[in-house]
Amino acid sequence: HPGAIAAWDADVAQLVERVLGKNEVSGPIPDVGQMNLADKTILITGATGGIGSVLSKKIQDLGSNVITIGRDPNKPATYHADLSDRTSRQKLVDTLLSNHTNIDFVIHAAGIAI
């Protein structure tokens, strides 16, 4: 449903803006292979399965502090939240802002079933 996707995209943009303090990338996106990710804090959604799970493990191996968000409470993640639920998203954002003063990157790998 296009309306649900538009609302989802707007909420994700708001989450990124609130967490990073900005809502867009400035300048060209750097080649990740050339980036030094050691000591960077990276938030990854969708981290309890699929691409998000693989990315969180690989990025953590590069020396990054990885904050993982996943929906499945039976799988390891820093935080569990259902990002398809607006109340859950808002609670997550409030928790992130309270507990983390510096997040360098957000990788939004959570999916939505429509």
PyMOL commands that set and color helices and strands:
alter all, ss='L'
color gray80, all
select helices_A, chain A and resi 2-20+32-34+50-61+86-99
alter helices_A, ss='H'
color red, helices_A
select strands_A, chain A and resi 41-45+65-70+79-80+105-108
alter strands_A, ss='S'
color yellow, strands_A
deselect
rebuild
show_as cartoon
